[in-house]
């Protein structure tokens, strides 16, 4: 996948899976230029998501659910994923 397509792919997967009230996907790869993990071409991303789907989940369950949705992207396109995930009732 082209590096420019990655944020949109991440956003699409998260929208389809969690129907978020709010979602921001930021590509922070440029902040990690020269970092050993960036040498393989995979990117660094920050996700902030608010969804009712997280209402009954603990923070670790939310992260695991998001990583599961990312699937193969975690080994092919994403080197690092910073996650802020909240239920709507928490805001």
N, C-alpha and C positions, 0 to 999 in steps of 0.2 A: 504494500500500500504506500502511496506517495505520502510524504510527511505532511503535506498541506491538507490531506484528506483525513488524517487521524482524529483531530478534534470533532469533526462532524460525525465520524463513525462512532466515537465514544458517546457523543450526545444522542445519536439515534438509538443505540442500544439501551441507554439509560431511560430515555423517554418511553420506548416500547415496553420496558420491563417494570418501571415504577410509576409511570404517569405522574411525574413530579409537578408540584405547584410552582417550584422554582428550580432552575438548573443553570449552572455556569460551569463551563469547561474551559480551562485556560491551558495553553501550551506554554510551558516554562522551560522548554528544551534549551532555548538560547541562554538561560542562566547557568546551564551546566556544561557549556562548551569546554572541552578539554577534560571533563570528568571521565574516569575510566568507564563508567556505565554508558556514557554517551557515544563512545567510540564504535559501538556495534550498530549505530544508526537508529536505535530505538529512542523514544521520546520520554520526557518528563512532563507530567500533567497534574493539574490541581482541579479537583471536582468539588463543587459545593451544591448539594442537592437537598431539597425539602420535599417530602412525600408522605402521604398517609400510609403508604405501604410499610413504613418503618415504625409505625405506632407501637407494635407489640415486640419489636426487636431491640435487643441490647446493642450498644455501640459496636461490639465485635461481630455480632450477627449481621449488622448493616454492612460493615466492611466486607465480610465474607460473601454476602449476597452480591455486592457490587463487583468484587473480584470474579465471582462465578459468571456474572453476566458478561464480563470482558472476555472470558474464554481464551481463545487462542491469541488474542491481541496481547495478552500479558507475556507471551513468549516470542511474538513476532514484531510487535510495534510499540509496546509500552515497557520502558525500563523502570519507571517510578510513577506511582499514582498516590497523590496526597488527597485524602478524602475528608470532607466535612459533611456528615449526613444527619439530618434531623427529621423528626416527625413534625407535621404542621402544628400540633398542639404544644410543641416545645418553644415556639417563637412568640 
